[in-house]
Amino acid sequence: MAKLSDETRAKLRRRSRLVNLGRDTEHSQGFVNVPPFRGSTVLYPDVATLKSRAQRYTYGTHGTPTTDALSSAWSDLAGGAGTVLLPSGLAAIVVALMASLSVGDHLLITDSAYSPTRAFADKMLKRMGIETTYYDPCVGGGIKALMRPNTKAVLTESPGSLTLEIQDVPAIAEVAHAHGACVIMDNTWATPLFFSAHAHGVDLAVEAGTKYLSGHADLLLGLVSANETWFERLHRTVDLMAIPPGPEDVFLALRGLRSMDLRLREAERQGLALARWLGERPEVLRVIHPALPDHPGYGLWKRDFTGSSGLFSIVLKPVSEAAVAAFLDSLELFGLGYSWGGYESLAVPFDCATYRTATRFAPGGPTVRFSVGLEDIEDLKADLDRGFERLRAAADQQASSFETPALRAPQDEG
Ligand SMILES: Cc1ncc(COP(=O)(O)O)c(C=O)c1O
């Protein structure tokens, strides 16, 4: 088999790139996959090379053929100048912030951000003398009013992974760049397959590889790709911190990469089918899915994204917490769990009213987020049907227990 030429590689369509990127048979003795290189020590052939460090691999924390395979593949996919790998998605967010901020700087974070991102800003960055302001995810170019002379980074997450607001990233990037600030985006929902972050003005694009890149809920991984302007600084930051992911996790992520397009397209198809079905349910007040025309961000999604993943939320008509719990507890195919993007379907209740500070999220009923997996859609509907039955029964029971004291009261008094 001839080696893939640069000319052929440059012409490959996305699915072919996913199959071929990062597969360096030179490092794998002809085997199809690059193996998980484990190691701390790297040997040098002589003192001169040791002193100059003039060889690609120098120490376990500074990269291996396995990490190179994934980071080069990801850079190609993301359209970035380079990618660094971290042991979790949150670590990737942290590194992007550490690469772009210094003592005395000001940071803008979307109010819809993943809540551990907020916790890092509120607890750690604050201690380091970095002030954070949260902004309305739908602010667009209006972010200009929030920029200060010391604003050095604007963090976006589009859509927000619970409430799914779509942000006008190009408008935000234009303002941020005019002020000399770095634009960071958590692009985990769309992945580079459905949103080209760097082409839309993002400097540092974060992916929790734990989700769709893994696709199997069996690893934790973070990736940050950077454009030309930011890669050097990002790389230097990570090198100083020395926090590489485990080799097996990177190996598994490379395996996930090969089928990511197929899995994501199926998640999109199943997610949309289930979202539409849920929209017809009498128990559901509203479906929050950016690829449905009634979503407030649908226009932006259509303009900027090339697909949607299998993660979306619903608002139930007002019922008690106990009824929501009865619904979720009775589900047999949908697991109850926080991480998402795996082959198995999940549901979690959420309430972000307690921690949002720039905007009020008042959906009008209890909210549940779904991550739709690869099960047969009819089985998923049947599972939810069963759940809704329990929800109605719990709601009816509660309604009758509310009525009981009122009905009993005259007798009691009598
Ligand atoms: C949007 C988003 N970003 C980042 C992360 C963090 O990923 P990890 O679990 O790998 O730290 C998550 C995890 O749920 C997430 O939902």
The ligand as an SDF file (V2000), in Angstrom:
LIG
                    3D

 16 16  0  0  0  0  0  0  0  0999 V2000
  -20.0000   21.4590   27.5120 C   0  0  0  0  0  0  0  0  0  0  0  0
  -19.0100   20.7100   28.3160 C   0  0  0  0  0  0  0  0  0  0  0  0
  -17.7380   21.1230   28.3150 N   0  0  0  0  0  0  0  0  0  0  0  0
  -16.7920   20.5050   29.0290 C   0  0  0  0  0  0  0  0  0  0  0  0
  -17.1060   19.4040   29.8020 C   0  0  0  0  0  0  0  0  0  0  0  0
  -16.0260   18.7700   30.6380 C   0  0  0  0  0  0  0  0  0  0  0  0
  -15.6220   17.5590   30.1280 O   0  0  0  0  0  0  0  0  0  0  0  0
  -14.9300   16.4750   31.0960 P   0  0  0  0  0  0  0  0  0  0  0  0
  -16.0200   15.7020   31.7130 O   0  0  0  0  0  0  0  0  0  0  0  0
  -14.0850   15.6850   30.1830 O   0  0  0  0  0  0  0  0  0  0  0  0
  -14.1140   17.2400   32.0950 O   0  0  0  0  0  0  0  0  0  0  0  0
  -18.4150   18.9430   29.8420 C   0  0  0  0  0  0  0  0  0  0  0  0
  -18.7650   17.7700   30.6710 C   0  0  0  0  0  0  0  0  0  0  0  0
  -19.8890   17.4300   30.8890 O   0  0  0  0  0  0  0  0  0  0  0  0
  -19.3960   19.6100   29.0830 C   0  0  0  0  0  0  0  0  0  0  0  0
  -20.6720   19.2310   29.1100 O   0  0  0  0  0  0  0  0  0  0  0  0
  1  2  1  0
  2  3  1  0
  2 15  2  0
  3  4  2  0
  4  5  1  0
  5  6  1  0
  5 12  2  0
  6  7  1  0
  7  8  1  0
  8  9  2  0
  8 10  1  0
  8 11  1  0
 12 13  1  0
 12 15  1  0
 13 14  2  0
 15 16  1  0
M  END
$$$$
